[in-house]
Amino acid sequence: MMLDKNNRDEAWHQSRLQYLTWDRTAADIDNPEHRARQAELIARAGACFHPTAYVAADAAIYTTRLEMGAESWIAGHALVRGEVVFGAHCTVNPYAMISGKVTCGDGVRIASHVSLVGFNHGYDDPNVPIYKQKHEFLGITIEDDVWIGANAVVVDGVTIGRGAVIAAGAVVSKDVPPMAVVGGVPAKVLRYRGRSRRDDTRAQLQALDERARDQFQAILKRNMQDGDYLSRENHGENRMSIRHLCDAIEIAAGFGRLPEGLDVAATIARLQAVQDPQTGLFPDPYQQPKPGVPLHRDGLALYNVLAVGYALEVLGSQPLHPISAVELPAPDFCQWLESLTWRERAWAAGADVDTIGTALYFNARYFSTGTSRETLFGWLALKQDRGSGLWGSPTADQGLLQPVNGFYRLTRGTYAQFGIAVPRPEAAIDTVLLNHRNYSGFSGSTYTACNLLDTVHPLLLCLGQTDHRRAEAEAIARALIARAGERWVDGEGFAFADGQIPGLQGTEMWLSVVHLAAKLLGEEDAFSFVPKGVHRTEPVGLGL
């Protein structure tokens, strides 16, 4: 009789372990039946077990590779198939389904009825039945200390960051940032665990703000030589340029000041004298266009429409002449746009459009304008790539960098400046984030003011229309702010790129980038620098 009771108790205990697998004991793990089950899985399912791992009797394991770390377990009625790796202290509850290529770190909790699908059916060819098309395997990566709630679905290609929580019923189709709590269909970031990240970001902004506010006037003086500004440009060399004066004005204006000792009337006259009366463009007095090159093909004459034009506005003035170079009949205007370097150097093409849009703004505000603005926006609407949301082509050596950086310049002078919605903002966000990932977030010589500005501004602009992948954009903004304090050189400012010497161009651009990142996070009140010129974010509107 006692034997029957013992047998019943053991049967009840083993049945209980199918569902309450956390009740397993060392004796259950070392039970000959369990060790035999593991041996069978090693032989048939490519399994490898830590001595303390446990697999319930009714778990369905049909893997080609299975790794289980210390104290990890799989409950009964869970299905695990494909190539699956669990670190230490991972748990799979009853009726969870894990398929394809799935890699988990340590401490991952997978609730009942979760579905992790680390593969996808091919379906691109409509002439071939889906069941006959080749499977695709990108795989799912789940980092340490992640909790995935009941009935959640995670699709192929997703990475879930350390410490994240996936709410019950969520459908996760995009990467999840570390420490994020996500929910919904499709899943979006609801909040972050704890407040320390936000508090840290504000503290970092405030600390940098204090240093920059106290030092910017001395930095401007440091870059003066014989009464004019001589500073390092993006190529790392000192070179005289009218831009340096404009940078100095913009740096001071960002803090609500003017450069110490600046003669405003004389500076306005000097800047206005740069403008070519015939075309309205602004050839650099220190670096004149090459012989035979028309002004509308000279990069400095075009960029100075922004640099000099906005500096004049900051000083309470304006260009002397309309910028007639952009007031063309529609066929000639479109021919100019078509002739730009969209295939080989989309950044330069976007920069030209930035100048065109800004010139049209100055004409509309201070002079008169025809139909060129309507022609410009119509042409852009027709030429945008529907897949990428950008304009222009990637290149073999730089990938998406050229069209992404060109997107910033193009949209800055057009959609952002005039307050017009960007077409296909979700596609643009996807491409900007892909470029950021392809460059591993940028580092070394690629960690430049341009590359980070041309990442953060498009994200901020597009997130004004959608919350698409906002959490990933916010993670980039936080990381940028965290690094900014380390990159600031006391008494010298910011270098344009890592490894270079600080100068006015790098200082103005990086202060603007930090402002944009803070604004993306809704923390701009913690950073007093607000761009008033080239990198200002407030649109002028269309009521001109």
Secondary structure, 3 states (H helix, E strand, C coil): CHHHHHHHHHHHHHHHHHHCHHHCCHHHHHCHHHHHHHHHHHHHCCEEECCCCEECCCCEEEEEEEEECCCCEECCCCEEEEEEEECCCCEECCCCEEEEEEEECCCCEECCCCEEEECECCCCCCCCCHHHCCCECCCEEECCCCEECCCCEECCCCEECCCCEECCCCEECCCECCCEEEECCCCEEEEECCCHHHHHHHHHHHHHHHHHHHHHHHHHHHCEECCEEEEECCCCCEEECHHHHHHHHHHHHHCCCCCCCCCHHHHHHHHHHCCCCCCCCCCCCCCCCCCCCCHHHCHHHHHHHHHHHHHHHHCCCCCCCCCHHHCCCHHHHHHHHHCCCCCCCHHHHHHHHHHHHHHHHHHHHHCCCCCHHHHHHHHHHHHCCCCCCCCCCCECCCECHHHHHHHHHHHHHHHHHHCCCCCCHHHHHHHHHHHHHHCCCCCHHHCEHHHHHHHHHHHHHHHCCCCCCHHHHHHHHHHHHHHHHHHCECCCECCCECCCCCCHHHHHHHHHHHHHHHHHCCCHHHCCCCCCCCCCCCCCCCCC
